[in-house]
């Protein structure tokens, strides 16, 4: 049995990333999946990118998110605060970091599971999944029985039988969800580095693929230090303030 730890939307938050990694190791995680958005918003992009590269060298799956893509190709769809953070991040990263981010794939597969940052229908368009209609679009786009993504920063779990729209439930942290084989499943993970579901604790998941069990987890971390670093870097204050309220 291989237990995967799955991280989404780290957003250059070293304190949250380290806390989730340590917690996952303590839970017995053997392999790691990073679903993109390594950078953006937070104050430790170099650390997170280098750590991600190190993990990929050890066999981790690392995908590209829209903030990672924006380092090489500025996005006009981001809000002003996000664009400011990307411009600052671009100045912090060296050429090797930028090459690494540009090299990341949009999707990966684990047997009957699709991994993607945003959604499966058009991974390169960075569409959000916040409603069963959007979940259905993603589920229709893949033959894989399970899809795991991030991008939204709010945990969600959808399942779909043969007919009808997918059913949404908000996962309970610490409770293993059985992804029964009679249905297709779409899991939207919460964010490691910038949760937006009004819970400040960092979010990640443990995935036992062989037993089809997915457990959403939350981890407290040193929010004050992460926020102080953002302010010290001269980044927009809202990026620091939102960490303590999870929005």
NORSULSUL-V144822 format. One line per field, one symbol per residue. phi: phi as a letter, one per 20 degrees, with the letter a starting at -180 (. if undefined). psi: psi as a letter, one per 40 degrees, with the letter a starting at -180 (. if undefined). burial: I if it has 24 or more other C-alpha atoms within 12 Angstrom, else O. A space follows every 10 residues. Layout:
BEGIN
phi->???
psi->???
burial->???
END
This chain:
BEGIN
phi->.ddedddclf lldfffffff ffffgfenfd cccdenlfdn medcffffff fffffffeof ecdedfffff febgdeefff fffffffffg feeefffffg ffeffebbcc lecddbfdae fbgfelfedc bgffffgfff eceffcccbc nemcfbcdcc efcnffedce fegndfeeeg ffceccddff efdbgcdmcf gfdbbdceff elcccfcccf befgffffff fffnfggffe ffffdmc
psi->hhhhhhhigd ffgddddddd ddddddeehd iihheifdah diefdddddd dddddddeei hhihidddde ddghheeiid dddddddddd ddiidddddd ddeiidiiig bfhhhidcid dgdeefiihe iddddddddd eieidhhhab ddehhihiih adiiiihhih ihhehhhhgi eeiiihhhii hdegifffhd iiiaihhgdd efhhhhiihi igdddddddd ddeeihdddd dedeef.
burial->OOIIIIIIII IIIIIIIIII IOIIOOOOII IIIIIIIIII IIIIIIIIII IIIOOOOOOI IIIIIIIIII IIOOOOOOOO OIIIIIIIII OIIOOOIIOI IIOIIIIIII OOIIIIIIII IOIOOIIIII IIOIIIIIII OIOIIIIIII IIIIIIIIII OOOOOIIIOO IOIOOOIIIO OOIIIIIIII IIIIIIIOII IIIIIIIIIO OIIIIIIIII IIIOOIIIII OOIOIIOIII IIIIOIO
END
